[in-house]
Amino acid sequence: MSSQSAISPDTPALAVADLVKKFGTRKAADGISFTLPQGAFLSVFGPNGAGKTTLLRMLATLARPTSGTIEVLGVDAKEKPDEVRELIGIISHNSFLYPDLTAEENLVLYGKLYGVPQPEKRAAELLDVVGLRTRRHDRVRTFSRGMRQRAAIARALVNDPRIVLLDEPYSGLDPHAVEIVDELIESVRADRTFVMVSHDLEKGLALCTHALVLARGRVVSFSPVENLDAQEFRELYRSTVGMGVA
């Protein structure tokens, strides 16, 4: 793992410029630009087909932009994708866990892939954090949806990422599981930057420091929440819902 301590606090967590992603003739991202400071929590809103998940996949280096640039804590994602991957963790409705491995085996595996020192120790620490120590030897396929999401949060944190990407992390969770995930996210927010894609306007606004609205691959609005009029923002968001792509 590369050293993260040399990153200046003034370096933006994310600097996205003129980002374009084409699928055939369709532009899933069409000139997206924004700059997010370290320690921020960005909620990304928009209708289906707006380009939200495409944006997140490009930030995660899982999809390559057609054009434009992404810098993650000053690192060019196109030129140094492996270095960027060391800086990020991903939490999704897809857990990215191997169902026939135990919770502990999953975390140790990911720890080794990231080159984490003492991956067994790191796995034990994280299973404590997410409240799964007593289930550490159980196969993930036996877990409830909420337990899998807790294990997925542990997996996303195994490399101690500076930036955490969340793709609809509350999808399919019951209210109790939502509360647990809220508490876990709050417990690890310090010194990290978050980007969350969400269809839930109220949840997204409650968590974020910055809000971004996409429609048809373009930025409709990007602003710190203290500069937003809540009612105007809700009306703006509702107006974009009819701009989705089937």
Residue, then its C-alpha position, 0 to 999 in steps of 0.5 A: m500500500s502506498s503512503q497516504s500521509a503525504i497528501s496535503p489537506d488542501t488537495p481536493a478529495l475529488a477533482v472531476a473535469d469535463l467527464v464524458k462516458k459514451f455507450g455507443t451513441r448514448k452519453a451516460a456522462d456528458g461533461i460532468s465537472f465538480t471539485l469536492p474537498q477532503g472530509a466532505f460527504l457528497s450525495v448524488f441524486g437524479p432519476n434512473g438513467a441520469g448517470k449516477t452509477t456510471l459516475l461512481r464506477m468511473l470514480a472507482t476506476l471500474a469504468r474508463p471515461t471516454s474523455g475528461t479527467i478524474e483526480v483522486l486526492g491528487v492522483d490521476a485515475k487514468e494514469k495511476p488506477d492502482e494507486v487510486r484503488e488503494l485510496i478508495g472503498i466501495i459499499s453497494h447493494n452488491s456486497f462483493l463478498y464470496p458467499d461460500l467463504t466466512a466473514e473472516e475469510n472474506l476480509v482476510l482475502y481482501g486484506k491480502l489483495y490490498g497488501v494490508p499488513q497483518p490481514e487477520k488482525r485487520a479482519a478481527e478489528l473490523l468484524d468487531v466494529v460492525g458487530l459480527r465477531t461472533r459470526r466470523h466463522d459463518r459463511v456469508r450465504t447464511f447472513s441476513r441482508g442487513m448482516r451482509q451489508r455490515a460485512a460489506i462495510a467491513r470489506a470496504l474499510v479493509n484498506d483504511p480508505r480515504i474515500v468511500l463510495l456508496d451506491e444505494p447502500y440502503s437498498g433492500l434493508d429493513p428499518h433496523a438494518v438502516e439504523i445500524v448502517d447509519e451508525l456504522i457510517e457515522s462511526v467511520r466518517a472522521d478523516r474520510t470523504f464519502v460519495m453516495v448515490s441515492h434515490d432517497l432525497e431526505k436520507g441523502l440530504a440528512l447525511c451530506t455536506h454537498a449535493l449533486v443532481l444529475a439528469r441525462g448525464r449532466v450536472v443540474s446542480f452542485s452545491p454545499v448544503e449550507n448554500l441550498d434552500a431546501q424547498e427550492f432544492r426539493e422542487l429542482y430534484r422533483s423536476t429532474v425525475g421526469m428527465g430519466v432515460a428508460 
